[in-house]
Amino acid sequence: MATPTTIYITSKQRKALFARARKRRTSFSEELRSAVNLYLELSPDLDEVALATLVKEANASMERSTAKLDETIAFCRETMQRIDELERCQRPL
């Protein structure tokens, strides 16, 4: 069960939490608890430099994955166009 607690956050943080709650159809309190839980799941030994490095590596990995997916989509489109052309050529007149 949740325990009432007073915390001080910036107005920017408050607005962001309310916006997220609206978007996800949850409450401000649920979003705040989720943020705290996410923070508590991090290793206490994880410093800001290590976290920044992790984020940078994740972003680079995501960019590589996105590029590969873009290549795959382009290849599929080209293949579908070739198949369509072959099918048009094989249709009886």
C-alpha positions in Angstrom: 0.0 0.0 0.0 1.3 3.5 -0.9 2.2 5.8 1.9 1.5 9.6 1.5 4.8 11.5 1.2 5.6 15.1 0.4 8.3 15.7 -2.2 9.4 18.9 -3.9 9.8 18.8 -7.6 10.2 21.5 -10.2 7.2 22.8 -12.1 8.8 21.4 -15.3 8.9 17.9 -13.7 5.3 18.2 -12.4 4.0 19.2 -15.9 6.0 16.4 -17.5 4.5 13.8 -15.1 1.0 15.1 -15.6 1.5 15.0 -19.4 2.8 11.5 -19.3 -0.1 10.4 -17.0 -2.6 11.9 -19.5 -0.9 10.2 -22.4 -0.8 6.8 -20.7 -4.2 7.2 -19.0 -2.7 6.8 -15.5 -2.5 9.1 -12.5 0.3 11.6 -11.6 1.0 9.4 -8.5 1.3 6.2 -10.6 3.8 8.0 -12.9 5.8 9.2 -10.0 5.9 5.8 -8.4 7.0 4.3 -11.8 9.8 6.8 -12.0 11.0 6.1 -8.5 10.8 2.3 -9.2 12.9 2.7 -12.3 15.5 4.7 -10.4 15.6 2.1 -7.6 16.1 -0.7 -10.2 19.4 0.9 -11.2 22.6 -0.3 -9.6 23.6 2.0 -6.8 27.1 1.8 -8.2 26.0 3.2 -11.5 27.4 6.7 -11.8 26.3 9.4 -14.2 29.3 8.9 -16.5 28.6 5.1 -16.8 24.9 5.8 -17.4 25.7 8.4 -20.1 28.0 5.9 -21.8 25.3 3.3 -21.7 22.8 5.6 -23.2 25.3 6.6 -25.9 26.0 3.0 -26.8 22.2 2.2 -26.8 21.5 5.1 -29.2 24.3 4.0 -31.5 23.0 0.5 -31.5 19.5 1.8 -32.3 20.8 3.9 -35.1 22.6 0.9 -36.6 19.4 -1.2 -36.2 17.3 1.5 -37.9 19.8 1.7 -40.8 19.6 -2.1 -41.3 15.9 -2.0 -41.2 15.8 0.8 -43.7 18.0 -1.3 -46.0 15.8 -4.3 -45.6 12.7 -2.3 -46.4 14.3 -0.9 -49.5 15.3 -4.4 -50.6 11.8 -5.7 -50.1 10.3 -2.8 -52.1 12.7 -3.4 -54.9 12.0 -7.2 -54.9 8.2 -6.5 -54.9 8.6 -4.2 -57.9 10.5 -6.9 -59.7 7.9 -9.5 -58.9 5.1 -7.1 -60.1 7.1 -6.5 -63.4 7.5 -10.2 -63.9 3.9 -10.9 -63.3 2.8 -8.2 -65.8 5.1 -9.7 -68.4 3.6 -13.1 -67.9 0.0 -12.1 -68.2 -1.7 -13.1 -71.5 -2.7 -10.3 -73.8 
